[in-house]
């Protein structure tokens, strides 16, 4: 039985990915800050872990490796959003967004590098449209996702020599926490909770597209209609994309 490790595994998209993978015969290890709502079964192993804490991450990796015959897929799905003008965003908040969205994923990638090489497995980084294009009042978030794409896009070239595949999925707006943003005073909020989103997707629809990309080894997977259009428009005319983005996000 193949094993997938999913960070942010207790969230809406993480759960949707897990359910879909288990239906196809995978075993899933789910890492999240709080996994108390997840049951442990023969094909599901929840592990509570703060990915930004090196000791907790190391312990979670040890438990994962001890319980798994192989690590065939790692999905870097954990993340937070941050909504607000850069002029109002403290440096500490900017750094926190990077710690969760970028550095935690890098630490996970390092921890599972050798197991994935051994299995000739796959990295999937869950980025965002904001990972390849600008997004209004999301400077810190967009920067962290740009960094994530830069890292995994570069890692792809290194790890291909070991038979490892590296994919990037870029959803637009996935409705995982509508009405439950738990926004803090510095604008940090739960992913999928923004009230200014456009054409929200369900987590199950997003998971289906991502896993279809996995089966096809698609290097960049725009997830959803808005993501596909954004990818095409931004590549053809960044100026046009910026104008359309500002008109739609500012006006929502």
NUBA-853439 format. One record per atom (N, C-alpha, C): x, y, z. Coordinates in Angstrom, 1 decimal, decimal comma, always signed. Example, Ala and Ser with C-alpha at 12.3 -4.5 7.8 and 13.67 -1.06 7.14 Angstrom:
// residues 2
PT       X       Y       Z
PT   +13,2    -5,7    +7,8
PT   +12,3    -4,5    +7,8
PT   +13,2    -3,3    +7,8
PT   +12,8    -2,2    +7,1
PT   +13,7    -1,1    +7,1
PT   +12,9    +0,0    +7,9
//
This chain:
// residues 252
PT       X       Y       Z
PT    +0,8    -1,2    +0,0
PT    +0,0    +0,0    +0,0
PT    +0,9    +1,2    +0,0
PT    +0,6    +2,2    -0,9
PT    +1,4    +3,4    -1,0
PT    +0,9    +4,3    +0,1
PT    +1,9    +5,2    +0,6
PT    +1,6    +6,1    +1,7
PT    +1,8    +7,6    +1,2
PT    +0,8    +8,4    +1,5
PT    +0,9    +9,8    +1,2
PT    +0,9   +10,6    +2,5
PT    +1,8   +11,6    +2,6
PT    +1,8   +12,5    +3,8
PT    +1,2   +13,8    +3,3
PT    +0,3   +14,3    +4,1
PT    -0,4   +15,5    +3,7
PT    -0,3   +16,5    +4,9
PT    +0,3   +17,6    +4,7
PT    +0,3   +18,7    +5,8
PT    -1,0   +19,5    +5,6
PT    -1,4   +20,1    +6,7
PT    -2,7   +20,7    +6,7
PT    -3,8   +19,7    +6,5
PT    -3,6   +18,5    +7,0
PT    -4,5   +17,3    +6,7
PT    -5,8   +17,4    +7,4
PT    -6,0   +18,2    +8,4
PT    -7,3   +18,3    +9,0
PT    -8,2   +19,4    +8,4
PT    -7,6   +20,2    +7,5
PT    -8,4   +21,2    +6,8
PT    -9,2   +20,7    +5,7
PT   -10,0   +21,6    +5,1
PT   -10,9   +21,2    +4,0
PT   -10,3   +20,5    +2,8
PT    -9,3   +21,2    +2,3
PT    -8,6   +20,6    +1,1
PT    -7,8   +19,4    +1,5
PT    -7,1   +19,4    +2,6
PT    -6,3   +18,3    +3,1
PT    -7,2   +17,0    +3,3
PT    -8,4   +17,2    +3,9
PT    -9,3   +16,1    +4,0
PT    -9,9   +15,6    +2,7
PT   -10,2   +16,5    +1,8
PT   -10,6   +16,1    +0,5
PT    -9,6   +15,3    -0,3
PT    -8,3   +15,7    -0,2
PT    -7,3   +15,0    -0,8
PT    -7,1   +13,6    -0,2
PT    -7,2   +13,5    +1,1
PT    -7,1   +12,3    +1,9
PT    -8,2   +11,3    +1,5
PT    -9,4   +11,8    +1,5
PT   -10,6   +10,9    +1,2
PT   -10,4   +10,4    -0,2
PT   -10,0   +11,2    -1,2
PT    -9,9   +10,7    -2,6
PT    -8,8    +9,7    -2,7
PT    -7,7   +10,0    -2,0
PT    -6,5    +9,0    -2,1
PT    -6,9    +7,7    -1,4
PT    -7,5    +7,8    -0,3
PT    -7,9    +6,5    +0,4
PT    -8,8    +5,7    -0,4
PT    -9,7    +6,4    -1,2
PT   -10,7    +5,7    -2,0
PT    -9,9    +4,9    -3,2
PT    -8,7    +5,4    -3,5
PT    -7,9    +4,7    -4,5
PT    -6,9    +3,8    -4,0
PT    -7,0    +3,5    -2,7
PT    -6,2    +2,5    -2,1
PT    -4,9    +3,0    -1,4
PT    -4,8    +4,3    -1,2
PT    -3,6    +4,8    -0,5
PT    -3,9    +4,8    +1,0
PT    -2,8    +4,9    +1,7
PT    -2,8    +5,2    +3,2
PT    -2,3    +6,6    +3,3
PT    -2,9    +7,4    +4,2
PT    -2,6    +8,8    +4,4
PT    -2,2    +9,1    +5,8
PT    -1,1    +9,8    +5,9
PT    -0,6   +10,4    +7,2
PT    -0,9   +11,9    +7,1
PT    -1,7   +12,3    +8,1
PT    -2,2   +13,7    +8,1
PT    -1,6   +14,5    +9,2
PT    -0,8   +15,5    +8,8
PT    -0,2   +16,4    +9,8
PT    -1,0   +17,7    +9,9
PT    -1,2   +18,1   +11,1
PT    -1,9   +19,4   +11,4
PT    -1,7   +19,8   +12,8
PT    -2,0   +21,1   +13,1
PT    -1,9   +21,6   +14,4
PT    -2,8   +20,8   +15,4
PT    -4,0   +20,5   +14,9
PT    -5,0   +19,9   +15,8
PT    -5,7   +18,8   +14,9
PT    -5,4   +17,5   +15,3
PT    -6,0   +16,4   +14,5
PT    -7,0   +15,7   +15,4
PT    -7,5   +16,3   +16,4
PT    -8,4   +15,7   +17,3
PT    -9,8   +15,2   +16,7
PT   -10,1   +15,9   +15,6
PT   -11,4   +15,5   +14,9
PT   -11,2   +14,3   +13,9
PT    -9,9   +13,9   +13,8
PT    -9,6   +12,8   +12,8
PT    -9,5   +11,5   +13,5
PT   -10,1   +10,4   +13,0
PT   -10,0    +9,1   +13,5
PT    -8,7    +8,4   +12,9
PT    -8,1    +7,5   +13,7
PT    -7,0    +6,7   +13,2
PT    -7,6    +5,4   +12,7
PT    -7,3    +5,1   +11,5
PT    -7,8    +3,8   +10,9
PT    -6,7    +3,1   +10,2
PT    -7,0    +2,0    +9,6
PT    -6,0    +1,2    +8,9
PT    -5,3    +2,0    +7,7
PT    -6,1    +3,0    +7,2
PT    -5,6    +3,8    +6,1
PT    -5,4    +5,3    +6,4
PT    -5,6    +5,6    +7,7
PT    -5,4    +7,0    +8,0
PT    -4,7    +7,2    +9,4
PT    -3,6    +8,0    +9,4
PT    -2,9    +8,2   +10,6
PT    -2,7    +9,7   +10,8
PT    -3,5   +10,2   +11,8
PT    -3,4   +11,6   +12,1
PT    -2,3   +11,9   +13,1
PT    -1,5   +12,9   +12,9
PT    -0,4   +13,3   +13,8
PT    -0,5   +14,8   +14,1
PT    -0,7   +15,2   +15,3
PT    -0,8   +16,6   +15,7
PT    +0,7   +17,2   +15,7
PT    +0,9   +18,3   +15,0
PT    +2,2   +18,8   +14,9
PT    +2,2   +20,2   +14,4
PT    +3,1   +21,1   +15,1
PT    +3,3   +22,4   +14,6
PT    +4,5   +22,3   +13,7
PT    +4,3   +22,5   +12,4
PT    +5,3   +22,3   +11,4
PT    +6,4   +23,4   +11,5
PT    +6,2   +24,5   +12,2
PT    +7,2   +25,5   +12,4
PT    +8,1   +25,2   +13,6
PT    +7,8   +24,2   +14,3
PT    +8,6   +23,8   +15,5
PT    +9,4   +22,6   +15,1
PT   +10,7   +22,8   +15,0
PT   +11,7   +21,8   +14,5
PT   +11,5   +20,4   +15,3
PT   +11,4   +20,5   +16,6
PT   +11,3   +19,3   +17,4
PT   +10,1   +18,5   +17,1
PT    +8,9   +19,3   +17,0
PT    +7,7   +18,6   +16,7
PT    +7,7   +18,0   +15,3
PT    +8,2   +18,7   +14,4
PT    +8,3   +18,2   +13,0
PT    +9,1   +16,9   +13,0
PT   +10,3   +16,9   +13,6
PT   +11,2   +15,8   +13,7
PT   +10,5   +14,6   +14,3
PT    +9,7   +14,8   +15,3
PT    +9,0   +13,7   +16,0
PT    +7,9   +13,1   +15,1
PT    +7,2   +14,0   +14,4
PT    +6,2   +13,6   +13,4
PT    +6,8   +12,8   +12,3
PT    +7,9   +13,2   +11,8
PT    +8,6   +12,5   +10,7
PT    +9,0   +11,1   +11,2
PT    +9,5   +11,0   +12,4
PT   +10,0    +9,7   +12,9
PT    +8,8    +8,8   +13,0
PT    +7,6    +9,3   +13,5
PT    +6,5    +8,4   +13,6
PT    +6,0    +8,0   +12,3
PT    +6,0    +8,9   +11,3
PT    +5,6    +8,6   +10,0
PT    +6,5    +7,5    +9,3
PT    +7,8    +7,7    +9,4
PT    +8,7    +6,7    +8,8
PT    +8,6    +5,3    +9,5
PT    +8,4    +5,3   +10,9
PT    +8,3    +4,1   +11,6
PT    +7,1    +3,3   +11,3
PT    +6,1    +4,0   +10,8
PT    +4,8    +3,3   +10,5
PT    +4,6    +3,0    +9,1
PT    +5,5    +3,4    +8,2
PT    +5,3    +3,3    +6,8
PT    +6,3    +2,5    +6,1
PT    +5,9    +1,6    +5,2
PT    +6,8    +0,8    +4,4
PT    +7,5    +1,7    +3,4
PT    +6,9    +2,7    +2,9
PT    +7,5    +3,7    +2,0
PT    +6,7    +5,0    +2,1
PT    +7,4    +6,1    +1,6
PT    +6,7    +7,4    +1,5
PT    +6,7    +7,7    +0,0
PT    +5,5    +7,6    -0,6
PT    +5,4    +7,7    -2,1
PT    +4,9    +9,1    -2,5
PT    +4,3    +9,9    -1,6
PT    +3,8   +11,2    -2,0
PT    +3,8   +12,1    -0,8
PT    +4,3   +13,3    -1,0
PT    +4,2   +14,3    +0,1
PT    +3,5   +15,5    -0,5
PT    +2,4   +15,9    +0,1
PT    +1,6   +17,1    -0,3
PT    +1,8   +18,2    +0,7
PT    +2,3   +19,3    +0,3
PT    +2,6   +20,4    +1,1
PT    +1,4   +21,4    +1,1
PT    +0,5   +21,1    +1,9
PT    -0,8   +21,8    +1,9
PT    -1,1   +22,8    +3,0
PT    -0,3   +22,7    +4,1
PT    -0,5   +23,6    +5,2
PT    -0,2   +25,0    +4,8
PT    -1,0   +25,9    +5,3
PT    -0,8   +27,3    +5,0
PT    -1,8   +28,2    +5,7
PT    -1,4   +29,5    +5,8
PT    -2,3   +30,6    +6,3
PT    -2,4   +31,7    +5,3
PT    -3,4   +32,5    +5,4
PT    -3,5   +33,7    +4,5
PT    -3,3   +34,9    +5,4
PT    -3,1   +36,0    +4,8
PT    -3,0   +37,3    +5,5
PT    -3,5   +38,4    +4,6
PT    -4,5   +39,1    +5,1
PT    -5,3   +40,1    +4,3
PT    -5,1   +41,4    +4,9
PT    -4,5   +42,4    +4,2
PT    -4,3   +43,7    +4,7
PT    -3,3   +44,4    +3,9
PT    -3,3   +45,7    +3,9
PT    -2,3   +46,5    +3,2
PT    -0,9   +46,3    +3,8
PT    +0,1   +46,3    +2,9
PT    +1,5   +46,1    +3,4
PT    +1,9   +47,2    +4,4
PT    +1,4   +48,4    +4,2
PT    +1,7   +49,5    +5,1
PT    +1,2   +49,3    +6,5
PT    +0,2   +48,4    +6,7
PT    -0,3   +48,1    +8,0
PT    +0,2   +46,7    +8,5
PT    +1,1   +46,1    +7,8
PT    +1,5   +44,7    +8,2
PT    +2,8   +44,8    +8,8
PT    +2,9   +44,4   +10,1
PT    +4,2   +44,4   +10,8
PT    +5,2   +43,3   +10,2
PT    +6,4   +43,6   +10,4
PT    +7,4   +42,6    +9,9
PT    +7,2   +41,3   +10,5
PT    +6,9   +41,2   +11,8
PT    +6,7   +39,9   +12,5
PT    +5,6   +39,1   +11,8
PT    +4,5   +39,8   +11,3
PT    +3,4   +39,1   +10,6
PT    +3,9   +38,6    +9,3
PT    +4,7   +39,4    +8,6
PT    +5,2   +39,0    +7,3
PT    +6,1   +37,7    +7,5
PT    +6,9   +37,7    +8,5
PT    +7,8   +36,6    +8,8
PT    +6,9   +35,3    +9,1
PT    +5,9   +35,5    +9,9
PT    +5,0   +34,4   +10,3
PT    +4,4   +33,7    +9,1
PT    +3,9   +34,5    +8,1
PT    +3,4   +34,0    +6,9
PT    +4,4   +33,1    +6,2
PT    +5,6   +33,6    +6,1
PT    +6,7   +32,8    +5,5
PT    +7,0   +31,6    +6,3
PT    +7,0   +31,6    +7,6
PT    +7,4   +30,5    +8,4
PT    +6,4   +29,3    +8,2
PT    +5,1   +29,6    +8,0
PT    +4,1   +28,6    +7,8
PT    +4,1   +28,2    +6,3
PT    +4,0   +29,1    +5,4
PT    +3,7   +28,8    +4,0
PT    +5,0   +28,4    +3,3
PT    +6,1   +28,9    +3,7
PT    +7,3   +28,5    +2,9
PT    +8,3   +27,7    +3,7
PT    +8,8   +28,2    +4,9
PT    +9,9   +27,5    +5,6
PT    +9,4   +26,1    +6,1
PT    +8,2   +26,0    +6,5
PT    +7,7   +24,7    +7,0
PT    +7,7   +23,7    +5,9
PT    +7,3   +24,1    +4,7
PT    +7,3   +23,2    +3,5
PT    +8,7   +22,8    +3,2
PT    +9,6   +23,7    +3,2
PT   +11,0   +23,4    +2,9
PT   +11,6   +22,4    +4,0
PT   +11,3   +22,6    +5,2
PT   +11,7   +21,7    +6,3
PT   +11,1   +20,3    +6,0
PT    +9,9   +20,2    +5,7
PT    +9,3   +18,9    +5,4
PT    +9,9   +18,3    +4,1
PT   +10,2   +19,1    +3,1
PT   +10,8   +18,5    +1,9
PT   +12,2   +17,9    +2,3
PT   +12,9   +18,6    +3,1
PT   +14,2   +18,1    +3,5
PT   +14,1   +16,8    +4,3
PT   +13,1   +16,7    +5,2
PT   +12,9   +15,6    +6,0
PT   +12,5   +14,3    +5,2
PT   +11,7   +14,5    +4,1
PT   +11,2   +13,4    +3,3
PT   +12,0   +13,2    +2,0
PT   +13,1   +13,9    +1,9
PT   +13,9   +13,9    +0,6
PT   +14,3   +12,5    +0,3
PT   +15,0   +11,8    +1,3
PT   +15,5   +10,5    +1,0
PT   +14,5    +9,4    +0,9
PT   +13,4    +9,4    +1,8
PT   +12,3    +8,5    +1,5
PT   +11,7    +8,6    +0,2
PT   +11,5    +9,8    -0,3
PT   +10,9    +9,9    -1,6
PT   +11,8    +9,5    -2,7
PT   +13,1    +9,7    -2,5
PT   +14,1    +9,2    -3,5
PT   +14,0    +7,7    -3,6
PT   +13,9    +7,1    -2,4
PT   +13,9    +5,6    -2,3
PT   +12,7    +5,1    -3,0
PT   +11,6    +5,7    -2,9
PT   +10,3    +5,3    -3,5
PT   +10,1    +5,8    -4,9
PT   +11,0    +6,7    -5,4
PT   +10,8    +7,4    -6,6
PT    +9,4    +8,0    -6,6
PT    +9,1    +8,7    -5,6
PT    +7,8    +9,3    -5,3
PT    +7,6   +10,7    -5,9
PT    +6,7   +11,4    -5,3
PT    +6,3   +12,7    -5,8
PT    +6,1   +13,8    -4,7
PT    +6,6   +15,0    -4,9
PT    +6,3   +16,1    -4,1
PT    +5,2   +16,9    -4,8
PT    +4,1   +17,3    -4,1
PT    +3,1   +18,2    -4,6
PT    +3,0   +19,4    -3,7
PT    +3,4   +20,6    -4,2
PT    +3,3   +21,8    -3,4
PT    +2,0   +22,5    -3,8
PT    +1,2   +22,8    -2,7
PT    -0,1   +23,5    -3,0
PT    +0,2   +25,0    -2,9
PT    +0,3   +25,6    -4,0
PT    +0,5   +27,0    -4,1
PT    -0,8   +27,8    -4,2
PT    -0,9   +28,7    -5,1
PT    -2,1   +29,5    -5,3
PT    -1,9   +30,3    -6,6
PT    -3,0   +30,9    -7,1
PT    -2,8   +31,9    -8,1
PT    -1,9   +33,0    -7,7
PT    -1,9   +33,3    -6,4
PT    -1,0   +34,3    -5,9
PT    +0,5   +33,9    -5,9
PT    +0,7   +32,6    -6,3
PT    +2,1   +32,1    -6,4
PT    +2,7   +32,5    -7,7
PT    +1,9   +32,9    -8,7
PT    +2,5   +33,2   -10,0
PT    +2,0   +34,6   -10,4
PT    +1,1   +35,2    -9,7
PT    +0,5   +36,5   -10,1
PT    +0,3   +37,4    -8,8
PT    +0,1   +38,7    -9,0
PT    -0,2   +39,5    -7,8
PT    -1,6   +39,3    -7,3
PT    -1,8   +39,7    -6,0
PT    -3,1   +39,6    -5,4
PT    -3,3   +40,8    -4,5
PT    -4,3   +41,5    -4,7
PT    -4,6   +42,8    -3,9
PT    -4,6   +42,5    -2,4
PT    -3,9   +43,3    -1,6
PT    -3,8   +43,3    -0,2
PT    -3,4   +41,9    +0,3
PT    -2,5   +41,2    -0,4
PT    -2,0   +39,9    +0,0
PT    -0,5   +39,9    -0,3
PT    +0,2   +41,0    +0,0
PT    +1,6   +41,1    -0,4
PT    +2,4   +40,0    +0,3
PT    +2,2   +39,8    +1,6
PT    +3,0   +38,8    +2,3
PT    +2,6   +37,4    +1,8
PT    +1,3   +37,1    +1,7
PT    +0,8   +35,8    +1,2
PT    +1,4   +35,5    -0,2
PT    +1,2   +36,5    -1,1
PT    +1,7   +36,3    -2,5
PT    +3,2   +36,0    -2,5
PT    +3,9   +36,8    -1,7
PT    +5,4   +36,6    -1,7
PT    +5,7   +35,2    -1,2
PT    +5,0   +34,7    -0,2
PT    +5,4   +33,4    +0,4
PT    +5,0   +32,3    -0,7
PT    +4,0   +32,5    -1,4
PT    +3,6   +31,5    -2,4
PT    +4,5   +31,6    -3,7
PT    +5,0   +32,8    -4,0
PT    +6,0   +32,9    -5,1
PT    +7,2   +32,2    -4,7
PT    +7,6   +32,3    -3,4
PT    +8,8   +31,6    -2,9
PT    +8,7   +30,1    -3,0
PT    +7,5   +29,7    -2,6
PT    +7,2   +28,2    -2,6
PT    +7,3   +27,7    -4,0
PT    +6,8   +28,4    -5,0
PT    +6,9   +27,9    -6,4
PT    +8,3   +28,0    -6,9
PT    +9,0   +29,0    -6,5
PT   +10,4   +29,1    -6,9
PT   +11,2   +27,9    -6,3
PT   +11,0   +27,6    -5,1
PT   +11,7   +26,5    -4,5
PT   +11,4   +25,1    -5,1
PT   +10,1   +24,8    -5,2
PT    +9,8   +23,5    -5,8
PT   +10,0   +23,4    -7,3
PT    +9,9   +24,5    -8,0
PT   +10,2   +24,5    -9,4
PT   +11,7   +24,2    -9,6
PT   +12,5   +24,7    -8,7
PT   +14,0   +24,5    -8,8
PT   +14,3   +23,1    -8,3
PT   +13,6   +22,7    -7,2
PT   +13,9   +21,3    -6,7
PT   +13,6   +20,2    -7,8
PT   +12,6   +20,5    -8,6
PT   +12,2   +19,6    -9,7
PT   +13,4   +19,1   -10,5
PT   +14,2   +20,1   -10,9
PT   +15,4   +19,8   -11,7
PT   +16,4   +18,9   -11,0
PT   +16,6   +19,2    -9,7
PT   +17,5   +18,4    -8,9
PT   +17,0   +17,0    -8,6
PT   +15,8   +16,8    -8,3
PT   +15,3   +15,5    -7,8
PT   +14,9   +14,6    -9,0
PT   +14,7   +15,2   -10,2
PT   +14,4   +14,3   -11,3
PT   +15,5   +13,3   -11,6
PT   +16,7   +13,6   -11,2
PT   +17,8   +12,7   -11,4
PT   +17,7   +11,4   -10,5
PT   +16,9   +11,5    -9,5
PT   +16,6   +10,4    -8,6
PT   +15,3    +9,7    -8,9
PT   +14,6   +10,1   -10,0
PT   +13,4    +9,5   -10,3
PT   +12,2   +10,1    -9,5
PT   +12,4   +11,2    -8,9
PT   +11,4   +11,9    -8,1
PT   +10,7   +13,0    -9,0
PT    +9,3   +13,0    -8,9
PT    +8,5   +14,0    -9,6
PT    +8,2   +15,1    -8,7
PT    +8,2   +16,3    -9,2
PT    +7,8   +17,5    -8,4
PT    +6,8   +18,3    -9,1
PT    +5,6   +18,4    -8,5
PT    +4,5   +19,1    -9,1
PT    +4,1   +20,3    -8,3
PT    +3,5   +21,3    -8,9
PT    +2,9   +22,5    -8,2
PT    +1,5   +22,6    -8,6
PT    +0,6   +22,7    -7,6
PT    -0,8   +23,0    -7,9
PT    -1,2   +24,4    -7,4
PT    -1,9   +25,1    -8,2
PT    -2,2   +26,5    -7,9
PT    -3,7   +26,7    -8,0
PT    -4,4   +26,5    -6,9
PT    -5,8   +26,8    -6,8
PT    -6,1   +28,3    -6,8
PT    -7,3   +28,6    -7,2
PT    -7,8   +30,0    -7,0
PT    -8,4   +30,1    -5,7
PT    -9,7   +30,2    -5,5
PT   -10,3   +30,3    -4,2
PT   -11,1   +29,0    -3,9
PT   -10,6   +28,3    -2,9
PT   -11,3   +27,1    -2,4
PT   -12,0   +27,4    -1,1
PT   -13,3   +27,1    -1,1
PT   -14,2   +27,4    +0,0
PT   -14,0   +26,4    +1,1
PT   -13,0   +26,6    +2,0
PT   -12,8   +25,7    +3,1
PT   -13,1   +26,3    +4,4
PT   -13,2   +27,6    +4,6
PT   -13,5   +28,2    +5,9
PT   -14,3   +29,5    +5,7
PT   -15,3   +29,5    +4,8
PT   -16,2   +30,6    +4,6
PT   -16,9   +30,8    +5,9
PT   -16,9   +32,0    +6,5
PT   -17,5   +32,4    +7,7
PT   -16,8   +31,9    +9,0
PT   -15,6   +31,3    +8,8
PT   -14,8   +30,8    +9,9
PT   -13,3   +31,3    +9,7
PT   -13,1   +32,6    +9,4
PT   -11,8   +33,0    +9,2
PT   -10,9   +33,1   +10,4
PT   -11,5   +33,3   +11,6
PT   -10,7   +33,4   +12,8
PT    -9,6   +34,5   +12,7
PT   -10,0   +35,6   +11,9
PT    -8,9   +36,5   +11,6
PT    -8,4   +37,2   +12,8
PT    -7,1   +37,4   +12,9
PT    -6,4   +38,1   +13,9
PT    -6,3   +39,6   +13,6
PT    -5,8   +40,3   +14,6
PT    -5,7   +41,8   +14,4
PT    -4,7   +42,1   +13,3
PT    -3,7   +41,2   +13,0
PT    -2,7   +41,5   +12,0
PT    -3,1   +41,0   +10,6
PT    -4,4   +40,5   +10,5
PT    -4,9   +40,1    +9,2
PT    -4,7   +38,6    +8,9
PT    -4,0   +37,9    +9,7
PT    -3,8   +36,5    +9,5
PT    -5,1   +35,8    +9,7
PT    -5,4   +34,9    +8,8
PT    -6,7   +34,2    +8,8
PT    -6,5   +32,8    +8,3
PT    -7,6   +32,0    +8,5
PT    -7,6   +30,6    +8,0
PT    -7,7   +30,6    +6,4
PT    -7,0   +29,7    +5,8
PT    -7,1   +29,7    +4,3
PT    -8,6   +29,4    +3,9
PT    -8,9   +29,9    +2,7
PT   -10,2   +29,6    +2,1
PT   -11,3   +30,4    +2,8
PT   -11,0   +31,5    +3,5
PT   -12,0   +32,2    +4,3
PT   -12,3   +33,6    +3,8
PT   -11,5   +34,0    +2,8
PT   -11,6   +35,4    +2,3
PT   -13,0   +35,7    +1,8
PT   -13,5   +36,9    +2,2
PT   -14,9   +37,3    +1,7
PT   -14,8   +38,0    +0,3
PT   -13,6   +38,3    -0,2
PT   -13,5   +38,9    -1,5
PT   -13,1   +37,9    -2,6
PT   -13,3   +36,7    -2,3
PT   -12,9   +35,7    -3,3
PT   -13,9   +35,6    -4,5
PT   -13,4   +35,0    -5,6
PT   -14,2   +35,0    -6,8
PT   -14,3   +33,5    -7,2
PT   -15,6   +33,1    -7,6
PT   -15,8   +31,8    -8,1
PT   -15,2   +30,7    -7,3
PT   -15,7   +30,6    -6,0
PT   -15,1   +29,6    -5,1
PT   -15,4   +28,2    -5,6
PT   -14,4   +27,3    -5,3
PT   -14,5   +25,9    -5,7
PT   -14,7   +25,1    -4,4
PT   -15,3   +23,9    -4,5
PT   -15,4   +23,1    -3,3
PT   -14,1   +22,3    -3,1
PT   -13,7   +22,0    -1,9
PT   -12,5   +21,2    -1,7
PT   -12,4   +19,9    -2,5
PT   -13,6   +19,2    -2,6
PT   -13,5   +18,0    -3,4
PT   -13,3   +18,2    -4,8
PT   -13,8   +19,3    -5,4
PT   -13,5   +19,6    -6,8
PT   -12,1   +19,9    -7,0
PT   -11,5   +20,7    -6,1
PT   -10,1   +21,1    -6,2
PT    -9,2   +19,8    -6,0
PT    -9,5   +18,9    -5,1
PT    -8,8   +17,7    -4,9
PT    -8,8   +16,8    -6,1
PT    -9,9   +16,8    -6,8
PT   -10,1   +15,9    -8,0
PT    -9,1   +16,4    -9,1
PT    -9,1   +17,8    -9,3
PT    -8,2   +18,3   -10,3
PT    -6,7   +18,1    -9,9
PT    -6,4   +18,3    -8,7
PT    -5,0   +18,1    -8,2
PT    -4,5   +16,6    -8,5
PT    -5,4   +15,7    -8,1
PT    -5,0   +14,3    -8,2
PT    -5,0   +13,8    -9,7
PT    -5,8   +14,5   -10,5
PT    -5,8   +14,2   -12,0
PT    -4,4   +14,7   -12,5
PT    -4,0   +15,8   -12,0
PT    -2,6   +16,3   -12,4
PT    -1,5   +15,4   -11,9
PT    -1,7   +14,8   -10,7
PT    -0,7   +13,8   -10,2
PT    -0,6   +12,6   -11,1
PT    -1,7   +12,1   -11,6
PT    -1,7   +10,9   -12,5
PT    -1,1   +11,2   -13,8
PT    -1,2   +12,5   -14,2
PT    -0,6   +12,9   -15,5
PT    +0,8   +13,5   -15,4
PT    +1,3   +13,5   -14,2
PT    +2,6   +14,2   -13,9
PT    +2,7   +15,6   -14,5
PT    +1,6   +16,4   -14,3
PT    +1,6   +17,7   -14,8
PT    +2,4   +18,7   -13,9
PT    +3,4   +19,3   -14,5
PT    +4,3   +20,1   -13,6
PT    +3,6   +21,2   -12,9
PT    +2,8   +22,0   -13,6
PT    +2,0   +23,1   -13,1
PT    +0,5   +22,8   -13,3
PT    -0,2   +22,7   -12,2
PT    -1,7   +22,4   -12,2
PT    -2,5   +23,6   -11,8
PT    -3,0   +24,4   -12,7
PT    -3,9   +25,5   -12,3
PT    -5,2   +24,8   -11,9
PT    -5,7   +25,1   -10,7
PT    -6,9   +24,4   -10,2
PT    -8,1   +25,3   -10,3
PT    -9,0   +25,0   -11,2
PT   -10,2   +25,7   -11,3
PT   -10,2   +26,7   -12,5
PT   -11,4   +27,2   -12,9
PT   -11,5   +28,1   -14,0
PT   -10,8   +29,4   -13,8
PT   -10,9   +30,0   -12,7
PT   -10,2   +31,3   -12,4
PT    -8,7   +31,1   -12,5
PT    -8,2   +29,9   -11,9
PT    -6,8   +29,7   -12,0
PT    -6,3   +29,5   -13,4
PT    -7,0   +28,8   -14,2
PT    -6,6   +28,5   -15,6
PT    -6,6   +29,8   -16,4
PT    -7,6   +30,6   -16,2
PT    -7,7   +31,9   -16,9
PT    -6,6   +32,8   -16,4
PT    -6,3   +32,9   -15,1
PT    -5,3   +33,7   -14,5
PT    -3,9   +33,3   -15,1
PT    -3,7   +32,0   -15,2
PT    -2,4   +31,5   -15,7
PT    -2,2   +32,0   -17,1
PT    -3,2   +31,8   -17,9
PT    -3,1   +32,2   -19,3
PT    -2,9   +33,7   -19,5
PT    -3,8   +34,5   -18,8
PT    -3,8   +35,9   -19,0
PT    -2,5   +36,5   -18,5
PT    -2,1   +36,1   -17,3
PT    -0,9   +36,6   -16,7
PT    +0,4   +36,4   -17,6
PT    +0,4   +35,2   -18,2
PT    +1,6   +34,9   -19,1
PT    +1,5   +35,8   -20,3
PT    +0,3   +36,0   -20,8
PT    +0,2   +36,8   -22,1
PT    +0,4   +38,3   -21,8
PT    -0,2   +38,8   -20,7
PT    -0,1   +40,2   -20,5
PT    -0,3   +40,5   -19,0
PT    +0,9   +40,5   -18,3
PT    +0,8   +40,8   -16,8
PT    +0,1   +42,1   -16,5
PT    +0,2   +43,1   -17,4
PT    -0,5   +44,4   -17,1
PT    -2,0   +44,2   -17,2
PT    -2,5   +43,4   -18,1
PT    -3,9   +43,2   -18,2
PT    -4,4   +42,4   -17,0
PT    -3,6   +41,4   -16,6
PT    -4,0   +40,6   -15,5
PT    -4,1   +41,5   -14,2
PT    -3,1   +42,4   -14,0
PT    -3,2   +43,2   -12,8
PT    -4,4   +44,1   -12,9
PT    -4,8   +44,6   -14,0
PT    -5,9   +45,5   -14,1
PT    -7,2   +44,7   -13,8
PT    -7,3   +43,5   -14,4
PT    -8,5   +42,7   -14,1
PT    -8,6   +42,3   -12,7
PT    -7,5   +41,9   -12,1
PT    -7,4   +41,4   -10,7
PT    -7,9   +42,6    -9,8
PT    -7,3   +43,8   -10,0
PT    -7,7   +44,9    -9,1
PT    -9,2   +45,2    -9,3
PT    -9,7   +45,2   -10,5
PT   -11,1   +45,5   -10,7
PT   -12,0   +44,5   -10,0
PT   -11,6   +43,2   -10,0
PT   -12,5   +42,2    -9,4
PT   -12,3   +42,1    -7,9
PT   -11,1   +42,2    -7,4
PT   -10,9   +42,0    -6,0
PT   -11,3   +43,3    -5,2
PT   -10,8   +44,4    -5,7
PT   -11,2   +45,7    -5,0
PT   -12,7   +45,9    -5,0
PT   -13,3   +45,5    -6,1
PT   -14,8   +45,8    -6,2
PT   -15,6   +44,8    -5,5
PT   -15,0   +43,7    -5,0
PT   -15,9   +42,6    -4,4
PT   -16,1   +42,9    -2,9
//
